[in-house]
């Protein structure tokens, strides 16, 4: 019987994949240029591609697919020898400056590998935006039509896989929903991706004919059911806000009402308000509602879902804490994960006791603000606000489809305020599809005036071709790094220490130094070297690991232990103290400090560290017995003198 059900599931899964690819191929068989086909292929795989054998099946493969396709498209334009007259307006200029600034921020990023990777995603977003606009301008309605078909096919495939996973669940409780990931690695990412497809699906209901209209209805139905079942509150809020925004703007358009002020001045005013929100109002609100956590982490006693909401607020509060040290320039793209523990892990009981890791603050705006500072934040927000305000200003001239795009954009960035879609290639490329479609309609009405014009000659394309080739190379190095890190995990679990070292060294490159939990690869190789008795090599690896992530509690503790082994105790003490500061519930460095002070004969200091311990252990008991005896002897000796 189990074999029968397995066969049924296999047939269903195979049918889903086959149907989706038939839909994809049906789009590709229509009359299109080779560049259009390459680009639409890239969009499809940027939202659906999975590759086994690595730690994250989606992130790096989809980046590689998008980078490769964009490289081919731009190279084909280069080969054609076409000369374009490119009009640079305020929106494009702001985004270009943002991408350049993010590139410069690599210089002061602690983890340059993460900064290079994250900056590559930003450039891919910009190239996607410009490429979509280029095709809309040169190919017109046909390209837009096919773009919507690709979105419907991508959304259907993702929804079908999610429903297939849903059949495996024992119940429909919210905790069980976290097992539903579709093709997006996480429940929240799945739901936000389905939400991102909704504007394309809704427009498809109006524009499509025959079976594509039916597929649009099916995609809308499946996506709606999943969004309800998965219960991602951020998406519910984004969907509500987007719907309300559409109703209001649709009413204003019907009444032939538009904004009375020029987009530039309104955008500046809105940007000032947003800065005031993030500088003054938001920090105080976060501080107010994230209180109530005691030294014993009382949040752990709350129901899981309520605890997670409180935990998110604490992460936001700690993000503001680290931001105060670099408010203007930020820490460099991709480096929030490095500096976040510097605000201490106090109150985050899952992180301290269960080894849960945070790789992003679950708020894309705070993520951007902490990594690029107010300079990068205002450049990107200026671009986004200018597009939205321009859409409202030219409301009377825009098509109804533009209102749907605009509502989808508003809803998506509401979701981004409570989640982390900015992390993923599929979210970045499809939100930039919406932005480009809105931008095209605004430009068609004469909106967003050009700042200057440049003639783009053939040799100019060598710059984006080179940049895209570099991003592709980085993606391939990341793929190699994740492949060997996965092997490293397997070898570590099976005790094959020599293979751990070999795999770790094979994983390393300028583009890959940390695993997906921000632990340096050389921390694993350092521990393996120590277990093999190669103590000098172990210390060297721990030093490198500390350079890549100086706020990881395990790296600090193990580097300090390496110094102790090599009789460099004075170098070890501040590292142990830093590990204890970062993670107050982490007893290992406190026990090690206790051992050091016992060895020095400083039993009073040893006793102070013993009192700060939070967990019972045999080692703690032994130290307490020894220290208590020595302190009593000292007290007795002082009384008898």
Buried (B, 14 or more C-beta within 10 A) or exposed (E): EEEEEEEEEEEBEEEBBEBBBEBBEEBBEEEBEEBBBBBBBBBBBBBBBEBEEBBBBBBBBBBBBBBBBBBBBBBBBBEEEEEBEBBEBBBBBBBBBBBBBBBBBBEBBBBBBBBBBBBBBBBBBBBBBBBBBBBBEEBEEBBBBBBBBBBBBBBBBBBBBBBBBBEEEEEEEEEEBEEBBBBBBBBBBBBBBBBBBBBBBBBBBEBBEEEBBEBBBBBBEBBBBBBEBBBBBBBBBBBEBBEEBBEEBBEBBEEEEBBEEEBBEBBBEBBEEBBEEBEEEBBEEBEEBBEEBEEEBBBBEBEEEEBEBBBBBBBBBBBBBBBEEBBEBBBBBBBBBBBBBBBBBBBBBBBBBEEEBBBBBBBBBBBBBBBBBBBBBBBBBBBBBBBBBBBBBBBEBBEEBBBBBBBBBBBBBBBBBBBBBBBBBBBBBBBBBBBBBBBBBBBBBEBBEEEEEEEBEEEBBEEBBEBBBBBBBBBBBBBBBBBBBBBBBEBBEEEBBEBBBBBBBBBBBEBBBBBBEBBBBBBBBBBBBBEBEBEEBBBBBBBBBBBBBBBBBBBBBBBBBBBBEBEEBEEBBEBBBBBBBBBBBBBBBBBBBBBBBBEEEEBEBBBBBBEEBBEEEEBBEEBBEBBEEBBEEEEEEEEEE
